[in-house]
Protein backbone atom coordinates (compact mmCIF):
# COMPACT_ATOMS: atom_id res chain seq x y z
CA UNK A 1 0.00 0.00 0.00
CA UNK A 2 1.29 3.43 -0.91
CA UNK A 3 0.32 5.78 1.96
CA UNK A 4 1.09 8.78 -0.26
CA UNK A 5 -1.98 8.01 -2.38
CA UNK A 6 -4.11 6.08 0.13
CA UNK A 7 -6.39 8.52 1.94
CA UNK A 8 -8.30 5.99 4.02
CA UNK A 9 -8.28 6.56 7.79
CA UNK A 10 -5.72 4.71 9.90
CA UNK A 11 -6.90 2.89 13.03
CA UNK A 12 -4.06 3.93 15.32
CA UNK A 13 -5.12 1.53 18.09
CA UNK A 14 -5.17 -1.51 15.79
CA UNK A 15 -2.12 -0.59 13.70
CA UNK A 16 0.57 -3.31 13.80
CA UNK A 17 3.88 -2.05 15.17
CA UNK A 18 7.42 -3.36 14.70
CA UNK A 19 9.45 -4.17 17.83
CA UNK A 20 12.37 -1.75 18.28
CA UNK A 21 13.89 -3.08 21.52
CA UNK A 22 14.46 -1.30 24.81
CA UNK A 23 14.83 2.45 25.33
CA UNK A 24 18.48 3.55 25.41
CA UNK A 25 18.52 4.65 29.08
CA UNK A 26 16.50 2.10 31.10
CA UNK A 27 16.35 2.96 34.81
CA UNK A 28 13.95 0.28 36.11
CA UNK A 29 11.96 -2.67 34.82
CA UNK A 30 12.17 -4.09 31.31
CA UNK A 31 10.40 -1.59 29.03
CA UNK A 32 10.14 -2.60 25.36
CA UNK A 33 9.27 -0.31 22.48
CA UNK A 34 7.54 -0.80 19.15
CA UNK A 35 6.71 1.68 16.42
CA UNK A 36 5.31 2.26 12.97
CA UNK A 37 6.55 5.28 11.02
CA UNK A 38 3.69 6.69 8.97
CA UNK A 39 5.66 9.40 7.17
CA UNK A 40 9.15 10.93 7.23
CA UNK A 41 10.38 13.88 5.18
CA UNK A 42 12.81 16.81 5.59
CA UNK A 43 13.45 16.42 9.31
CA UNK A 44 9.87 15.56 10.27
CA UNK A 45 8.69 12.08 11.28
CA UNK A 46 5.12 11.06 12.09
CA UNK A 47 4.30 7.70 13.60
CA UNK A 48 2.83 5.52 16.30
CA UNK A 49 5.01 4.37 19.22
CA UNK A 50 4.35 2.05 22.11
CA UNK A 51 6.25 1.20 25.31
CA UNK A 52 5.59 -1.43 27.97
CA UNK A 53 5.86 -0.66 31.72
CA UNK A 54 9.18 0.47 33.13
CA UNK A 55 11.21 3.58 33.77
CA UNK A 56 13.71 5.24 31.44
CA UNK A 57 15.44 8.55 30.81
CA UNK A 58 14.91 10.42 27.55
CA UNK A 59 16.89 13.23 25.94
CA UNK A 60 15.94 15.26 22.86
CA UNK A 61 19.02 17.43 22.24
CA UNK A 62 18.23 18.50 18.67
CA UNK A 63 14.62 17.53 18.06
CA UNK A 64 11.24 18.40 19.46
CA UNK A 65 8.11 16.31 19.62
CA UNK A 66 4.35 16.69 19.73
CA UNK A 67 2.57 13.60 21.07
CA UNK A 68 -0.98 12.52 21.83
CA UNK A 69 -1.42 9.52 24.09
CA UNK A 70 -3.85 6.90 22.83
CA UNK A 71 -3.58 4.36 25.68
CA UNK A 72 -1.68 3.80 28.89
CA UNK A 73 -0.84 5.27 32.25
CA UNK A 74 2.19 6.76 33.91
CA UNK A 75 4.00 10.05 34.17
CA UNK A 76 6.81 12.03 32.62
CA UNK A 77 9.07 13.94 35.00
CA UNK A 78 10.76 16.85 33.26
CA UNK A 79 14.27 17.81 34.37
CA UNK A 80 12.90 21.09 35.76
CA UNK A 81 10.80 19.06 38.24
CA UNK A 82 7.42 19.44 36.52
CA UNK A 83 5.43 16.22 36.08
CA UNK A 84 2.98 15.46 33.26
CA UNK A 85 0.49 12.63 33.65
CA UNK A 86 0.13 10.10 30.85
CA UNK A 87 -3.50 9.33 30.02
CA UNK A 88 -5.47 8.65 26.83
CA UNK A 89 -6.21 11.89 25.01
CA UNK A 90 -3.48 13.95 26.71
CA UNK A 91 -1.28 16.00 24.38
CA UNK A 92 2.28 17.02 25.22
CA UNK A 93 4.75 19.26 23.37
CA UNK A 94 8.49 18.78 24.04
CA UNK A 95 10.77 21.48 22.68
CA UNK A 96 14.30 20.78 21.38
CA UNK A 97 16.68 20.44 24.31
CA UNK A 98 14.14 18.63 26.51
CA UNK A 99 15.19 15.85 28.86
CA UNK A 100 13.38 13.91 31.55
CA UNK A 101 12.24 10.56 32.86
CA UNK A 102 9.33 8.34 31.81
CA UNK A 103 7.54 6.15 34.38
CA UNK A 104 5.14 3.83 32.55
CA UNK A 105 2.72 1.80 34.70
CA UNK A 106 0.43 0.52 31.90
CA UNK A 107 1.52 0.09 28.27
CA UNK A 108 1.51 3.47 26.52
CA UNK A 109 0.69 4.02 22.85
CA UNK A 110 1.04 7.47 21.33
CA UNK A 111 0.89 9.13 17.94
CA UNK A 112 3.82 11.50 17.50
CA UNK A 113 5.41 14.10 15.28
CA UNK A 114 9.15 14.60 15.74
CA UNK A 115 10.78 17.65 14.20
CA UNK A 116 14.49 18.43 13.88
CA UNK A 117 15.59 21.81 15.15
CA UNK A 118 18.74 23.34 16.59
CA UNK A 119 18.86 23.70 20.35
CA UNK A 120 18.02 27.17 21.62
CA UNK A 121 20.44 28.91 23.97
CA UNK A 122 19.46 27.54 27.41
CA UNK A 123 20.26 30.89 29.04
CA UNK A 124 17.42 32.39 27.02
CA UNK A 125 14.83 30.90 29.34
CA UNK A 126 12.97 29.06 26.59
CA UNK A 127 10.40 26.47 27.61
CA UNK A 128 11.40 22.87 26.96
CA UNK A 129 7.94 21.32 27.48
CA UNK A 130 4.33 22.36 27.48
CA UNK A 131 1.15 20.55 28.43
CA UNK A 132 -1.32 21.49 25.71
CA UNK A 133 -4.00 22.00 28.40
CA UNK A 134 -1.96 24.95 29.70
CA UNK A 135 -1.89 26.78 26.37
Order of alpha helices (4+ residues) and beta strands (2+ residues): beta-beta-beta-beta-beta-beta-beta-beta-beta-beta
